[in-house]
Amino acid sequence: MPWFKMLIAFLKNRVLACKYAIVGAIELIKNEPSIQLQTFISIGVTVAGFVFDISATQWMLQCFAIGLVITAEGLNTAIEEMANFIHPAKDPKIGHIKDIAAGAVFFAAITAIVIGCLIYIPKF
């Protein structure tokens, strides 16, 4: 039954991958002010979703927006950490790379704000 051993190994590797991902998510929340702010905002809009009884489609869009921004923030943090590790001194090229990563977060945040406005402005 070599297929069974392969399946067990595959599942074991997936569990380990999830463990590393959870550890990384906890590290982000504990140590990154931007992720802490986004987590706080996410909790706020989630509560607002219950208060305003938003539709299933609105919930999907809201969850997408939350995930998009937190993912972009996490990737931005990873890029910044890697850039600082590779080249600790201030460098224009590294600064340019960091600016591009921050720009991606900006686009994600603008998208989330637009989604939030489309959901909540009509509720007022």
N, CA, C and O atoms as a GROMACS GRO file, in nm:
protein
  496
    1MET      N    1   0.082  -0.120   0.000
    1MET     CA    2   0.000   0.000   0.000
    1MET      C    3   0.087   0.127   0.000
    1MET      O    4   0.080   0.206   0.094
    2PRO      N    5   0.167   0.147  -0.104
    2PRO     CA    6   0.248   0.269  -0.107
    2PRO      C    7   0.164   0.396  -0.120
    2PRO      O    8   0.204   0.502  -0.072
    3TRP      N    9   0.049   0.386  -0.184
    3TRP     CA   10  -0.037   0.505  -0.199
    3TRP      C   11  -0.085   0.552  -0.062
    3TRP      O   12  -0.102   0.672  -0.040
    4PHE      N   13  -0.107   0.458   0.032
    4PHE     CA   14  -0.154   0.494   0.166
    4PHE      C   15  -0.045   0.571   0.241
    4PHE      O   16  -0.074   0.670   0.308
    5LYS      N   17   0.080   0.525   0.230
    5LYS     CA   18   0.191   0.595   0.294
    5LYS      C   19   0.210   0.734   0.234
    5LYS      O   20   0.242   0.830   0.305
    6MET      N   21   0.192   0.743   0.103
    6MET     CA   22   0.203   0.874   0.038
    6MET      C   23   0.093   0.968   0.086
    6MET      O   24   0.117   1.087   0.107
    7LEU      N   25  -0.027   0.913   0.102
    7LEU     CA   26  -0.139   0.995   0.150
    7LEU      C   27  -0.112   1.044   0.292
    7LEU      O   28  -0.134   1.161   0.322
    8ILE      N   29  -0.064   0.956   0.378
    8ILE     CA   30  -0.034   0.995   0.516
    8ILE      C   31   0.075   1.102   0.518
    8ILE      O   32   0.064   1.200   0.592
    9ALA      N   33   0.180   1.085   0.438
    9ALA     CA   34   0.287   1.185   0.432
    9ALA      C   35   0.234   1.318   0.381
    9ALA      O   36   0.270   1.424   0.433
   10PHE      N   37   0.149   1.313   0.279
   10PHE     CA   38   0.090   1.435   0.224
   10PHE      C   39   0.009   1.508   0.331
   10PHE      O   40   0.023   1.629   0.349
   11LEU      N   41  -0.077   1.435   0.402
   11LEU     CA   42  -0.161   1.495   0.505
   11LEU      C   43  -0.077   1.550   0.620
   11LEU      O   44  -0.108   1.657   0.674
   12LYS      N   45   0.028   1.478   0.658
   12LYS     CA   46   0.117   1.526   0.764
   12LYS      C   47   0.182   1.658   0.723
   12LYS      O   48   0.190   1.752   0.802
   13ASN      N   49   0.228   1.665   0.598
   13ASN     CA   50   0.289   1.789   0.549
   13ASN      C   51   0.189   1.904   0.546
   13ASN      O   52   0.227   2.018   0.574
   14ARG      N   53   0.064   1.877   0.512
   14ARG     CA   54  -0.037   1.983   0.509
   14ARG      C   55  -0.065   2.035   0.651
   14ARG      O   56  -0.082   2.155   0.671
   15VAL      N   57  -0.071   1.944   0.748
   15VAL     CA   58  -0.092   1.986   0.888
   15VAL      C   59   0.024   2.073   0.935
   15VAL      O   60   0.002   2.175   1.000
   16LEU      N   61   0.146   2.033   0.902
   16LEU     CA   62   0.262   2.114   0.939
   16LEU      C   63   0.258   2.251   0.871
   16LEU      O   64   0.292   2.352   0.933
   17ALA      N   65   0.217   2.255   0.745
   17ALA     CA   66   0.206   2.382   0.673
   17ALA      C   67   0.104   2.473   0.741
   17ALA      O   68   0.126   2.593   0.754
   18CYS      N   69  -0.007   2.415   0.784
   18CYS     CA   70  -0.108   2.494   0.855
   18CYS      C   71  -0.053   2.547   0.987
   18CYS      O   72  -0.079   2.661   1.026
   19LYS      N   73   0.024   2.463   1.056
   19LYS     CA   74   0.084   2.506   1.182
   19LYS      C   75   0.175   2.627   1.159
   19LYS      O   76   0.167   2.725   1.233
   20TYR      N   77   0.261   2.621   1.056
   20TYR     CA   78   0.350   2.732   1.027
   20TYR      C   79   0.271   2.857   0.989
   20TYR      O   80   0.309   2.968   1.026
   21ALA      N   81   0.164   2.840   0.915
   21ALA     CA   82   0.081   2.954   0.874
   21ALA      C   83   0.015   3.019   0.995
   21ALA      O   84   0.009   3.142   1.005
   22ILE      N   85  -0.034   2.938   1.087
   22ILE     CA   86  -0.098   2.992   1.208
   22ILE      C   87   0.004   3.066   1.293
   22ILE      O   88  -0.024   3.174   1.345
   23VAL      N   89   0.124   3.007   1.308
   23VAL     CA   90   0.230   3.075   1.383
   23VAL      C   91   0.263   3.209   1.318
   23VAL      O   92   0.281   3.309   1.388
   24GLY      N   93   0.270   3.212   1.186
   24GLY     CA   94   0.298   3.337   1.115
   24GLY      C   95   0.188   3.440   1.134
   24GLY      O   96   0.216   3.559   1.152
   25ALA      N   97   0.064   3.396   1.130
   25ALA     CA   98  -0.049   3.488   1.150
   25ALA      C   99  -0.045   3.547   1.291
   25ALA      O  100  -0.070   3.666   1.310
   26ILE      N  101  -0.016   3.463   1.389
   26ILE     CA  102  -0.007   3.511   1.527
   26ILE      C  103   0.107   3.611   1.542
   26ILE      O  104   0.093   3.713   1.608
   27GLU      N  105   0.221   3.580   1.479
   27GLU     CA  106   0.335   3.673   1.482
   27GLU      C  107   0.297   3.809   1.422
   27GLU      O  108   0.330   3.913   1.478
   28LEU      N  109   0.226   3.806   1.310
   28LEU     CA  110   0.183   3.932   1.248
   28LEU      C  111   0.095   4.012   1.343
   28LEU      O  112   0.116   4.132   1.362
   29ILE      N  113  -0.004   3.946   1.401
   29ILE     CA  114  -0.098   4.017   1.489
   29ILE      C  115  -0.027   4.069   1.614
   29ILE      O  116  -0.058   4.179   1.660
   30LYS      N  117   0.066   3.993   1.668
   30LYS     CA  118   0.135   4.034   1.790
   30LYS      C  119   0.234   4.148   1.766
   30LYS      O  120   0.251   4.234   1.853
   31ASN      N  121   0.299   4.149   1.650
   31ASN     CA  122   0.415   4.237   1.632
   31ASN      C  123   0.400   4.350   1.532
   31ASN      O  124   0.485   4.439   1.527
   32GLU      N  125   0.296   4.348   1.452
   32GLU     CA  126   0.285   4.449   1.346
   32GLU      C  127   0.170   4.546   1.371
   32GLU      O  128   0.053   4.506   1.366
   33PRO      N  129   0.201   4.672   1.398
   33PRO     CA  130   0.095   4.770   1.426
   33PRO      C  131  -0.008   4.783   1.313
   33PRO      O  132  -0.127   4.802   1.339
   34SER      N  133   0.036   4.772   1.187
   34SER     CA  134  -0.058   4.786   1.076
   34SER      C  135  -0.157   4.669   1.075
   34SER      O  136  -0.275   4.689   1.047
   35ILE      N  137  -0.111   4.549   1.105
   35ILE     CA  138  -0.200   4.433   1.112
   35ILE      C  139  -0.291   4.445   1.232
   35ILE      O  140  -0.408   4.408   1.225
   36GLN      N  141  -0.240   4.497   1.343
   36GLN     CA  142  -0.324   4.518   1.461
   36GLN      C  143  -0.437   4.615   1.430
   36GLN      O  144  -0.552   4.592   1.469
   37LEU      N  145  -0.405   4.723   1.361
   37LEU     CA  146  -0.508   4.820   1.322
   37LEU      C  147  -0.610   4.756   1.229
   37LEU      O  148  -0.730   4.773   1.248
   38GLN      N  149  -0.562   4.681   1.129
   38GLN     CA  150  -0.655   4.616   1.036
   38GLN      C  151  -0.741   4.511   1.106
   38GLN      O  152  -0.858   4.494   1.072
   39THR      N  153  -0.685   4.442   1.204
   39THR     CA  154  -0.763   4.345   1.281
   39THR      C  155  -0.872   4.416   1.361
   39THR      O  156  -0.986   4.369   1.367
   40PHE      N  157  -0.837   4.528   1.422
   40PHE     CA  158  -0.935   4.608   1.498
   40PHE      C  159  -1.046   4.657   1.406
   40PHE      O  160  -1.164   4.648   1.440
   41ILE      N  161  -1.010   4.710   1.289
   41ILE     CA  162  -1.110   4.757   1.193
   41ILE      C  163  -1.197   4.640   1.146
   41ILE      O  164  -1.318   4.655   1.132
   42SER      N  165  -1.135   4.526   1.122
   42SER     CA  166  -1.210   4.407   1.078
   42SER      C  167  -1.314   4.366   1.180
   42SER      O  168  -1.427   4.332   1.145
   43ILE      N  169  -1.277   4.368   1.306
   43ILE     CA  170  -1.373   4.335   1.412
   43ILE      C  171  -1.486   4.437   1.412
   43ILE      O  172  -1.603   4.400   1.427
   44GLY      N  173  -1.452   4.564   1.396
   44GLY     CA  174  -1.554   4.669   1.394
   44GLY      C  175  -1.654   4.653   1.280
   44GLY      O  176  -1.774   4.666   1.302
   45VAL      N  177  -1.605   4.626   1.160
   45VAL     CA  178  -1.698   4.613   1.048
   45VAL      C  179  -1.776   4.482   1.056
   45VAL      O  180  -1.887   4.473   1.004
   46THR      N  181  -1.718   4.382   1.120
   46THR     CA  182  -1.792   4.257   1.140
   46THR      C  183  -1.909   4.280   1.235
   46THR      O  184  -2.020   4.233   1.211
   47VAL      N  185  -1.883   4.353   1.342
   47VAL     CA  186  -1.992   4.389   1.435
   47VAL      C  187  -2.096   4.472   1.361
   47VAL      O  188  -2.216   4.451   1.378
   48ALA      N  189  -2.050   4.568   1.280
   48ALA     CA  190  -2.143   4.651   1.203
   48ALA      C  191  -2.228   4.566   1.109
   48ALA      O  192  -2.346   4.593   1.090
   49GLY      N  193  -2.168   4.462   1.052
   49GLY     CA  194  -2.244   4.373   0.965
   49GLY      C  195  -2.360   4.308   1.036
   49GLY      O  196  -2.469   4.295   0.980
   50PHE      N  197  -2.339   4.267   1.161
   50PHE     CA  198  -2.448   4.209   1.240
   50PHE      C  199  -2.551   4.315   1.279
   50PHE      O  200  -2.672   4.291   1.274
   51VAL      N  201  -2.503   4.433   1.318
   51VAL     CA  202  -2.593   4.541   1.359
   51VAL      C  203  -2.683   4.583   1.244
   51VAL      O  204  -2.803   4.602   1.263
   52PHE      N  205  -2.626   4.598   1.125
   52PHE     CA  206  -2.704   4.644   1.010
   52PHE      C  207  -2.765   4.530   0.929
   52PHE      O  208  -2.828   4.554   0.827
   53ASP      N  209  -2.746   4.408   0.975
   53ASP     CA  210  -2.806   4.290   0.912
   53ASP      C  211  -2.781   4.290   0.761
   53ASP      O  212  -2.875   4.289   0.681
   54ILE      N  213  -2.654   4.291   0.725
   54ILE     CA  214  -2.621   4.295   0.582
   54ILE      C  215  -2.652   4.160   0.517
   54ILE      O  216  -2.660   4.057   0.584
   55SER      N  217  -2.669   4.164   0.386
   55SER     CA  218  -2.707   4.044   0.310
   55SER      C  219  -2.588   3.947   0.296
   55SER      O  220  -2.474   3.981   0.327
   56ALA      N  221  -2.618   3.827   0.250
   56ALA     CA  222  -2.513   3.727   0.229
   56ALA      C  223  -2.409   3.777   0.127
   56ALA      O  224  -2.289   3.755   0.145
   57THR      N  225  -2.455   3.842   0.023
   57THR     CA  226  -2.362   3.896  -0.077
   57THR      C  227  -2.274   4.005  -0.015
   57THR      O  228  -2.154   4.011  -0.042
   58GLN      N  229  -2.334   4.089   0.066
   58GLN     CA  230  -2.256   4.193   0.133
   58GLN      C  231  -2.155   4.132   0.229
   58GLN      O  232  -2.043   4.182   0.242
   59TRP      N  233  -2.194   4.025   0.298
   59TRP     CA  234  -2.099   3.954   0.386
   59TRP      C  235  -1.982   3.900   0.305
   59TRP      O  236  -1.867   3.910   0.348
   60MET      N  237  -2.011   3.843   0.189
   60MET     CA  238  -1.903   3.789   0.105
   60MET      C  239  -1.807   3.900   0.062
   60MET      O  240  -1.686   3.884   0.067
   61LEU      N  241  -1.864   4.012   0.019
   61LEU     CA  242  -1.779   4.123  -0.024
   61LEU      C  243  -1.698   4.179   0.093
   61LEU      O  244  -1.580   4.212   0.078
   62GLN      N  245  -1.762   4.188   0.208
   62GLN     CA  246  -1.692   4.239   0.326
   62GLN      C  247  -1.579   4.144   0.367
   62GLN      O  248  -1.468   4.189   0.396
   63CYS      N  249  -1.606   4.015   0.370
   63CYS     CA  250  -1.502   3.917   0.404
   63CYS      C  251  -1.388   3.921   0.303
   63CYS      O  252  -1.272   3.912   0.340
   64PHE      N  253  -1.422   3.935   0.176
   64PHE     CA  254  -1.320   3.947   0.072
   64PHE      C  255  -1.234   4.070   0.096
   64PHE      O  256  -1.111   4.063   0.087
   65ALA      N  257  -1.297   4.182   0.128
   65ALA     CA  258  -1.222   4.306   0.150
   65ALA      C  259  -1.130   4.293   0.271
   65ALA      O  260  -1.015   4.336   0.266
   66ILE      N  261  -1.180   4.235   0.378
   66ILE     CA  262  -1.099   4.215   0.498
   66ILE      C  263  -0.979   4.126   0.464
   66ILE      O  264  -0.865   4.159   0.497
   67GLY      N  265  -1.006   4.014   0.399
   67GLY     CA  266  -0.898   3.923   0.362
   67GLY      C  267  -0.797   3.987   0.269
   67GLY      O  268  -0.676   3.966   0.284
   68LEU      N  269  -0.846   4.064   0.174
   68LEU     CA  270  -0.758   4.131   0.078
   68LEU      C  271  -0.662   4.225   0.149
   68LEU      O  272  -0.541   4.223   0.123
   69VAL      N  273  -0.713   4.308   0.238
   69VAL     CA  274  -0.629   4.407   0.305
   69VAL      C  275  -0.530   4.340   0.400
   69VAL      O  276  -0.412   4.375   0.401
   70ILE      N  277  -0.577   4.244   0.479
   70ILE     CA  278  -0.486   4.179   0.574
   70ILE      C  279  -0.380   4.098   0.499
   70ILE      O  280  -0.264   4.093   0.541
   71THR      N  281  -0.418   4.035   0.389
   71THR     CA  282  -0.320   3.962   0.308
   71THR      C  283  -0.216   4.058   0.250
   71THR      O  284  -0.096   4.031   0.255
   72ALA      N  285  -0.262   4.169   0.196
   72ALA     CA  286  -0.170   4.266   0.138
   72ALA      C  287  -0.076   4.321   0.246
   72ALA      O  288   0.044   4.337   0.222
   73GLU      N  289  -0.130   4.350   0.364
   73GLU     CA  290  -0.046   4.400   0.475
   73GLU      C  291   0.057   4.295   0.514
   73GLU      O  292   0.173   4.328   0.538
   74GLY      N  293   0.016   4.169   0.521
   74GLY     CA  294   0.109   4.063   0.556
   74GLY      C  295   0.220   4.047   0.454
   74GLY      O  296   0.336   4.033   0.490
   75LEU      N  297   0.184   4.048   0.326
   75LEU     CA  298   0.285   4.038   0.220
   75LEU      C  299   0.378   4.159   0.220
   75LEU      O  300   0.498   4.145   0.198
   76ASN      N  301   0.322   4.276   0.245
   76ASN     CA  302   0.404   4.397   0.254
   76ASN      C  303   0.504   4.384   0.368
   76ASN      O  304   0.622   4.419   0.352
   77THR      N  305   0.459   4.335   0.482
   77THR     CA  306   0.548   4.316   0.596
   77THR      C  307   0.658   4.216   0.562
   77THR      O  308   0.775   4.238   0.596
   78ALA      N  309   0.623   4.107   0.496
   78ALA     CA  310   0.723   4.006   0.459
   78ALA      C  311   0.826   4.066   0.363
   78ALA      O  312   0.945   4.041   0.377
   79ILE      N  313   0.780   4.143   0.266
   79ILE     CA  314   0.872   4.205   0.170
   79ILE      C  315   0.965   4.303   0.241
   79ILE      O  316   1.085   4.305   0.213
   80GLU      N  317   0.910   4.383   0.332
   80GLU     CA  318   0.993   4.478   0.406
   80GLU      C  319   1.096   4.408   0.493
   80GLU      O  320   1.212   4.448   0.498
   81GLU      N  321   1.053   4.301   0.562
   81GLU     CA  322   1.146   4.226   0.647
   81GLU      C  323   1.257   4.164   0.563
   81GLU      O  324   1.374   4.167   0.602
   82MET      N  325   1.222   4.107   0.450
   82MET     CA  326   1.322   4.045   0.363
   82MET      C  327   1.418   4.151   0.309
   82MET      O  328   1.540   4.130   0.306
   83ALA      N  329   1.365   4.263   0.267
   83ALA     CA  330   1.450   4.370   0.214
   83ALA      C  331   1.545   4.421   0.322
   83ALA      O  332   1.663   4.445   0.294
   84ASN      N  333   1.496   4.437   0.444
   84ASN     CA  334   1.582   4.482   0.554
   84ASN      C  335   1.689   4.379   0.588
   84ASN      O  336   1.800   4.415   0.624
   85PHE      N  337   1.655   4.252   0.576
   85PHE     CA  338   1.752   4.145   0.604
   85PHE      C  339   1.861   4.142   0.497
   85PHE      O  340   1.979   4.128   0.528
   86ILE      N  341   1.820   4.154   0.372
   86ILE     CA  342   1.916   4.146   0.262
   86ILE      C  343   2.006   4.269   0.256
   86ILE      O  344   2.126   4.259   0.231
   87HIS      N  345   1.944   4.385   0.282
   87HIS     CA  346   2.021   4.510   0.270
   87HIS      C  347   1.979   4.603   0.385
   87HIS      O  348   1.892   4.688   0.367
   88PRO      N  349   2.042   4.587   0.504
   88PRO     CA  350   2.001   4.666   0.620
   88PRO      C  351   2.021   4.817   0.605
   88PRO      O  352   1.945   4.896   0.661
   89ALA      N  353   2.122   4.857   0.530
   89ALA     CA  354   2.146   5.001   0.511
   89ALA      C  355   2.042   5.060   0.418
   89ALA      O  356   1.982   4.992   0.335
   90LYS      N  357   2.022   5.191   0.436
   90LYS     CA  358   1.926   5.259   0.350
   90LYS      C  359   1.978   5.258   0.206
   90LYS      O  360   2.094   5.290   0.179
   91ASP      N  361   1.889   5.220   0.114
   91ASP     CA  362   1.926   5.210  -0.026
   91ASP      C  363   1.808   5.251  -0.112
   91ASP      O  364   1.696   5.209  -0.085
   92PRO      N  365   1.830   5.333  -0.215
   92PRO     CA  366   1.718   5.379  -0.297
   92PRO      C  367   1.642   5.265  -0.366
   92PRO      O  368   1.519   5.272  -0.378
   93LYS      N  369   1.711   5.162  -0.410
   93LYS     CA  370   1.643   5.051  -0.476
   93LYS      C  371   1.555   4.973  -0.378
   93LYS      O  372   1.443   4.934  -0.411
   94ILE      N  373   1.607   4.951  -0.257
   94ILE     CA  374   1.528   4.883  -0.154
   94ILE      C  375   1.408   4.970  -0.117
   94ILE      O  376   1.298   4.920  -0.100
   95GLY      N  377   1.430   5.100  -0.106
   95GLY     CA  378   1.320   5.192  -0.078
   95GLY      C  379   1.213   5.186  -0.186
   95GLY      O  380   1.094   5.190  -0.156
   96HIS      N  381   1.256   5.176  -0.310
   96HIS     CA  382   1.161   5.166  -0.422
   96HIS      C  383   1.078   5.037  -0.411
   96HIS      O  384   0.957   5.039  -0.431
   97ILE      N  385   1.145   4.926  -0.378
   97ILE     CA  386   1.074   4.798  -0.360
   97ILE      C  387   0.972   4.809  -0.248
   97ILE      O  388   0.859   4.762  -0.262
   98LYS      N  389   1.011   4.870  -0.137
   98LYS     CA  390   0.919   4.887  -0.023
   98LYS      C  391   0.801   4.976  -0.061
   98LYS      O  392   0.688   4.950  -0.021
   99ASP      N  393   0.828   5.081  -0.138
   99ASP     CA  394   0.721   5.170  -0.182
   99ASP      C  395   0.620   5.097  -0.269
   99ASP      O  396   0.499   5.119  -0.257
  100ILE      N  397   0.668   5.011  -0.357
  100ILE     CA  398   0.578   4.934  -0.443
  100ILE      C  399   0.490   4.842  -0.359
  100ILE      O  400   0.370   4.832  -0.382
  101ALA      N  401   0.551   4.775  -0.262
  101ALA     CA  402   0.473   4.686  -0.174
  101ALA      C  403   0.369   4.766  -0.095
  101ALA      O  404   0.256   4.721  -0.079
  102ALA      N  405   0.408   4.883  -0.047
  102ALA     CA  406   0.312   4.967   0.025
  102ALA      C  407   0.202   5.016  -0.068
  102ALA      O  408   0.087   5.030  -0.025
  103GLY      N  409   0.235   5.041  -0.193
  103GLY     CA  410   0.135   5.081  -0.290
  103GLY      C  411   0.030   4.973  -0.312
  103GLY      O  412  -0.087   5.003  -0.330
  104ALA      N  413   0.072   4.847  -0.309
  104ALA     CA  414  -0.023   4.737  -0.322
  104ALA      C  415  -0.121   4.736  -0.205
  104ALA      O  416  -0.240   4.710  -0.223
  105VAL      N  417  -0.070   4.765  -0.085
  105VAL     CA  418  -0.158   4.774   0.032
  105VAL      C  419  -0.256   4.890   0.013
  105VAL      O  420  -0.374   4.879   0.047
  106PHE      N  421  -0.207   4.999  -0.040
  106PHE     CA  422  -0.293   5.115  -0.065
  106PHE      C  423  -0.409   5.079  -0.157
  106PHE      O  424  -0.523   5.115  -0.130
  107PHE      N  425  -0.379   5.008  -0.266
  107PHE     CA  426  -0.486   4.966  -0.358
  107PHE      C  427  -0.586   4.874  -0.289
  107PHE      O  428  -0.707   4.887  -0.309
  108ALA      N  429  -0.536   4.782  -0.207
  108ALA     CA  430  -0.626   4.692  -0.134
  108ALA      C  431  -0.713   4.770  -0.037
  108ALA      O  432  -0.832   4.744  -0.025
  109ALA      N  433  -0.654   4.867   0.032
  109ALA     CA  434  -0.730   4.947   0.128
  109ALA      C  435  -0.836   5.033   0.058
  109ALA      O  436  -0.948   5.044   0.108
  110ILE      N  437  -0.802   5.092  -0.055
  110ILE     CA  438  -0.900   5.171  -0.130
  110ILE      C  439  -1.015   5.082  -0.175
  110ILE      O  440  -1.131   5.122  -0.168
  111THR      N  441  -0.983   4.961  -0.221
  111THR     CA  442  -1.087   4.866  -0.262
  111THR      C  443  -1.178   4.834  -0.145
  111THR      O  444  -1.301   4.830  -0.160
  112ALA      N  445  -1.120   4.811  -0.029
  112ALA     CA  446  -1.199   4.780   0.091
  112ALA      C  447  -1.286   4.898   0.132
  112ALA      O  448  -1.401   4.880   0.173
  113ILE      N  449  -1.233   5.017   0.122
  113ILE     CA  450  -1.312   5.136   0.157
  113ILE      C  451  -1.430   5.151   0.062
  113ILE      O  452  -1.541   5.180   0.106
  114VAL      N  453  -1.408   5.131  -0.066
  114VAL     CA  454  -1.518   5.140  -0.164
  114VAL      C  455  -1.624   5.035  -0.132
  114VAL      O  456  -1.744   5.065  -0.131
  115ILE      N  457  -1.582   4.912  -0.105
  115ILE     CA  458  -1.678   4.805  -0.070
  115ILE      C  459  -1.754   4.844   0.055
  115ILE      O  460  -1.876   4.828   0.061
  116GLY      N  461  -1.683   4.893   0.156
  116GLY     CA  462  -1.749   4.936   0.280
  116GLY      C  463  -1.850   5.047   0.257
  116GLY      O  464  -1.959   5.045   0.314
  117CYS      N  465  -1.814   5.143   0.175
  117CYS     CA  466  -1.908   5.253   0.144
  117CYS      C  467  -2.031   5.202   0.070
  117CYS      O  468  -2.143   5.243   0.099
  118LEU      N  469  -2.010   5.111  -0.026
  118LEU     CA  470  -2.124   5.056  -0.100
  118LEU      C  471  -2.218   4.978  -0.008
  118LEU      O  472  -2.339   4.976  -0.030
  119ILE      N  473  -2.162   4.913   0.093
  119ILE     CA  474  -2.245   4.835   0.185
  119ILE      C  475  -2.314   4.926   0.287
  119ILE      O  476  -2.434   4.912   0.309
  120TYR      N  477  -2.240   5.018   0.348
  120TYR     CA  478  -2.293   5.087   0.467
  120TYR      C  479  -2.355   5.223   0.441
  120TYR      O  480  -2.442   5.264   0.518
  121ILE      N  481  -2.314   5.296   0.337
  121ILE     CA  482  -2.375   5.428   0.314
  121ILE      C  483  -2.526   5.417   0.295
  121ILE      O  484  -2.600   5.499   0.351
  122PRO      N  485  -2.576   5.320   0.218
  122PRO     CA  486  -2.722   5.310   0.206
  122PRO      C  487  -2.794   5.276   0.337
  122PRO      O  488  -2.915   5.298   0.348
  123LYS      N  489  -2.722   5.224   0.435
  123LYS     CA  490  -2.784   5.190   0.564
  123LYS      C  491  -2.812   5.313   0.649
  123LYS      O  492  -2.891   5.308   0.744
  124PHE      N  493  -2.746   5.425   0.613
  124PHE     CA  494  -2.768   5.548   0.692
  124PHE      C  495  -2.872   5.629   0.628
  124PHE      O  496  -2.906   5.736   0.678
   0.00000   0.00000   0.00000
